[in-house]
Amino acid sequence: MHPVGKLDTPLTPMAFHRIYARRMKTLRLPWLPAILAAALAFVPLARGAEGAEAGPWQTLFNGRDLSGWVPVHDVTFVVTNGNLRLVKGMGWLRTEMQFTNFLLEVDWRALEPGYDSGLFLRAGEGGKPWPKDGWQVNLKDNALGGLVKGFKTVVPAETPRMPVDQWVKFRLEVRGRKITLDVDGERAWEFSEFDADRGYVGIQAENKVFEFRNFRLQPLPAEGQPAAK
């Protein structure tokens, strides 16, 4: 601070306060642009970090009709009491859109003994009655939750057989070459050699009656980037 020069007349306390305030303001102003620039620079960085996180959840089944879904081959799916019901057929029901990296959540229940179905992940369109060499998470009563490619079991099932008419929650994370499965909130397995890059989500039909609800998907960023909590 520069010294205050000698004054001919004595200063009142109010006058001294005004002079002091002006000098302090003069000294502080050079710092303001840098402070403001740093503050403003932080805002877009924070937004950029959010942009790299997961997108919003997308409802795959609206509880009213089959909008967003495509039946493949001879299958019958209907909406009953707000649930998506697999009635019969040998084929599958797929999404209209294809997906790459995502979280998938769905509740399902089997409605008859000896049940058998599956959830396809990044599946292609070729093949009959199901996608050729398609990856699926098994919904077969004695192989529940196993990971299958085509007709070959890749990750053996460790989830016990669930009773008929009991809702079960599956949560799948598919990112890059990695898949994880949680069953009713508990980790079932992880797999790191998934070789499909992009494709449809689908429900396998094997002439067994199932129902599905709370079918939703959250797109994820590329492998190595953070997912939203």
C-alpha distance (Angstrom), angle and dihedral (degrees) to the residues before:
residue distance angle dihedral
M1 . . .
H2 3.80 . .
P3 3.81 115.0 .
V4 3.75 116.5 -103.0
G5 3.79 110.3 -112.0
K6 3.77 123.4 -121.5
L7 3.77 113.3 -83.6
D8 3.80 126.3 -147.9
T9 3.79 93.4 -144.1
P10 3.77 126.6 44.9
L11 3.81 116.7 -104.8
T12 3.73 123.0 -120.5
P13 3.81 115.4 -134.7
M14 3.83 90.3 -107.8
A15 3.82 93.2 51.3
F16 3.79 91.4 48.1
H17 3.80 90.0 51.1
R18 3.83 91.3 52.9
I19 3.83 92.8 50.2
Y20 3.81 91.9 46.5
A21 3.79 92.2 48.8
R22 3.83 92.1 50.4
R23 3.80 92.2 50.9
M24 3.80 92.8 47.0
K25 3.81 90.2 48.6
T26 3.81 90.4 50.9
L27 3.79 91.0 51.3
R28 3.80 95.1 46.8
L29 3.80 100.3 45.3
P30 3.82 96.0 77.3
W31 3.80 88.6 62.5
L32 3.80 96.3 51.8
P33 3.84 98.9 77.3
A34 3.77 91.4 53.0
I35 3.80 92.5 47.0
L36 3.80 92.6 47.7
A37 3.80 92.4 46.3
A38 3.79 91.1 52.2
A39 3.79 91.7 48.5
L40 3.80 93.6 48.2
A41 3.79 92.3 45.4
F42 3.81 89.9 56.4
V43 3.81 93.7 58.6
P44 3.83 98.9 62.8
L45 3.79 90.2 42.3
A46 3.78 90.5 56.6
R47 3.79 91.3 47.3
G48 3.79 90.7 47.9
A49 3.78 90.1 55.1
E50 3.79 90.1 52.3
G51 3.78 90.3 49.6
A52 3.80 90.2 57.7
E53 3.79 91.0 56.0
A54 3.78 128.8 86.3
G55 3.77 121.4 -60.8
P56 3.80 125.3 -120.2
W57 3.78 121.6 -70.4
Q58 3.80 114.9 -92.0
T59 3.79 120.9 -150.1
L60 3.79 107.3 -132.5
F61 3.80 95.5 -174.1
N62 3.81 118.5 38.8
G63 3.81 97.4 -163.7
R64 3.81 93.2 -119.5
D65 3.80 110.0 67.2
L66 3.80 144.0 -15.2
S67 3.80 96.5 -85.7
G68 3.81 109.4 152.0
W69 3.82 93.9 23.7
V70 3.81 133.2 100.6
P71 3.84 123.4 -158.8
V72 3.80 113.3 -137.9
H73 3.83 119.6 -155.5
D74 3.80 122.6 -24.4
V75 3.82 105.1 -17.8
T76 3.80 137.1 133.2
F77 3.79 120.9 -148.9
V78 3.82 122.7 167.3
V79 3.79 138.7 172.8
T80 3.81 114.4 -111.1
N81 3.81 123.4 177.6
G82 3.80 90.4 -21.6
N83 3.80 93.3 -51.0
L84 3.79 128.6 112.2
R85 3.80 105.9 -119.8
L86 3.78 124.8 -159.9
V87 3.80 103.1 -151.6
K88 3.79 106.4 173.3
G89 3.79 147.2 -44.5
M90 3.77 143.3 94.3
G91 3.78 108.7 -97.4
W92 3.76 135.4 53.2
L93 3.78 146.4 -93.5
R94 3.80 114.8 -126.2
T95 3.78 137.0 -173.5
E96 3.79 119.2 -103.3
M97 3.80 89.7 -128.8
Q98 3.77 129.7 61.4
F99 3.79 122.3 -133.5
T100 3.79 137.7 -159.5
N101 3.81 114.1 -175.2
F102 3.78 118.3 13.7
L103 3.76 152.5 134.1
L104 3.80 112.8 -117.4
E105 3.80 123.9 -164.3
V106 3.79 126.7 -178.0
D107 3.80 139.3 157.1
W108 3.80 115.6 -142.3
R109 3.77 139.3 174.5
A110 3.78 133.7 -173.4
L111 3.79 116.9 -129.5
E112 3.80 100.5 -163.2
P113 3.81 137.6 38.1
G114 3.78 120.5 -95.2
Y115 3.78 89.9 32.9
D116 3.80 122.7 -176.0
S117 3.81 132.0 178.6
G118 3.79 138.1 116.2
L119 3.80 147.0 -151.2
F120 3.80 115.1 -114.5
L121 3.82 118.9 -145.6
R122 3.82 125.1 -160.3
A123 3.79 88.4 -12.9
G124 3.80 125.6 176.0
E125 3.80 127.1 -136.9
G126 3.81 100.2 -116.9
G127 3.78 123.3 96.2
K128 3.80 138.2 55.5
P129 2.95 133.6 -87.2
W130 3.81 87.9 -5.1
P131 3.81 135.2 11.3
K132 3.80 111.5 -68.2
D133 3.81 109.8 -105.9
G134 3.79 87.6 -8.5
W135 3.79 121.1 171.3
Q136 3.79 115.7 -123.8
V137 3.78 140.6 167.6
N138 3.78 106.1 -128.5
L139 3.80 123.4 -117.6
K140 3.79 93.5 -177.1
D141 3.80 113.7 132.5
N142 3.82 96.6 -123.2
A143 3.83 96.6 34.3
L144 3.78 100.1 40.6
G145 3.80 115.9 170.9
G146 3.80 96.0 3.6
L147 3.81 118.1 143.7
V148 3.80 113.8 -122.1
K149 3.80 132.9 -173.9
G150 3.78 111.0 -161.9
F151 3.79 101.5 -42.5
K152 3.80 96.2 -29.4
T153 3.79 123.2 100.5
V154 3.80 109.2 -131.7
V155 3.82 100.4 171.4
P156 3.83 113.1 28.4
A157 3.78 118.4 -128.9
E158 3.80 116.9 -100.2
T159 3.81 98.8 169.3
P160 3.82 113.4 101.2
R161 3.80 121.0 -120.4
M162 3.80 110.3 -81.3
P163 3.82 121.6 -138.5
V164 3.79 119.4 -104.7
D165 3.82 113.5 -94.6
Q166 3.82 93.6 21.5
W167 3.81 118.4 125.7
V168 3.81 114.8 -126.6
K169 3.81 125.6 -170.8
F170 3.81 120.5 -140.2
R171 3.79 122.1 -169.9
L172 3.79 117.1 -173.3
E173 3.78 127.7 -174.8
V174 3.79 114.4 -161.6
R175 3.79 115.1 -175.8
G176 3.78 126.3 153.4
R177 3.79 107.3 -45.3
K178 3.79 94.4 -21.9
I179 3.82 129.8 95.1
T180 3.80 127.8 179.3
L181 3.80 128.4 -173.0
D182 3.80 126.5 -156.1
V183 3.81 118.9 -172.3
D184 3.80 115.9 -159.5
G185 3.79 90.0 -20.0
E186 3.82 97.8 -48.0
R187 3.80 125.5 106.8
A188 3.80 111.2 -110.7
W189 3.82 100.8 177.3
E190 3.80 148.7 -34.1
F191 3.80 126.3 -136.3
S192 3.80 126.5 -170.5
E193 3.81 105.8 -174.7
F194 3.79 102.6 71.4
D195 3.82 105.8 149.4
A196 3.83 103.0 -172.9
D197 3.81 112.5 100.0
R198 3.80 103.7 -167.0
G199 3.78 139.1 -10.2
Y200 3.78 150.5 113.9
V201 3.78 131.7 -41.9
G202 3.79 110.2 -131.6
I203 3.80 149.1 168.5
Q204 3.78 119.0 -126.7
A205 3.82 118.3 -134.8
E206 3.80 119.1 -151.3
N207 3.82 101.6 161.9
K208 3.80 93.0 -85.6
V209 3.80 123.9 119.1
F210 3.82 118.3 -116.6
E211 3.78 137.2 160.0
F212 3.80 128.5 -146.8
R213 3.80 133.3 -167.3
N214 3.82 140.6 165.0
F215 3.79 88.7 37.9
R216 3.81 106.5 174.0
L217 3.79 140.5 149.6
Q218 3.79 134.6 -156.8
P219 3.83 117.9 -159.6
L220 3.80 113.0 -131.6
P221 3.80 131.5 -153.8
A222 3.78 121.2 -108.7
E223 3.76 120.2 -69.1
G224 3.80 112.9 -72.4
Q225 3.82 95.4 30.7
P226 3.82 120.7 103.2
A227 3.79 123.3 -97.3
A228 3.78 122.8 -139.5
K229 3.79 116.7 -98.9
